[in-house]
Amino acid sequence: MDKVTIRLDAKWVRIAHSPLYLIVAALQGVAVSFAPLFLYWCGKGTYFQAKEWLVVPLCFAVILLVSLFYFWLGGAVIEELRKQG
């Protein structure tokens, strides 16, 4: 097994130490578990009967934004790995 050290630019260091990263990390569990559950409940029509107009877009936004953030971070890591390889 090889050990690889990846150097990322200062932008990623600022993001990793900022409150933004803490917010995204906290929303990660919501995006994986609760947002799909709330979408299911809204689809059944049994919960959030007057608030579907708010709950559904929020669930999709959380799922989309968390995944885009990690794809963005993963792209930077893979780019550095390809440079070293």
Secondary structure, DSSP 8 states (H G I E B T S, - for coil): ---------HHHHHHHTSHHHHHHHHHHHIIIIIHHHHHHHHHHTSS-TTTHHHHHHHHHHHHHHHHHHHHHHHHHHHHHHHHH-
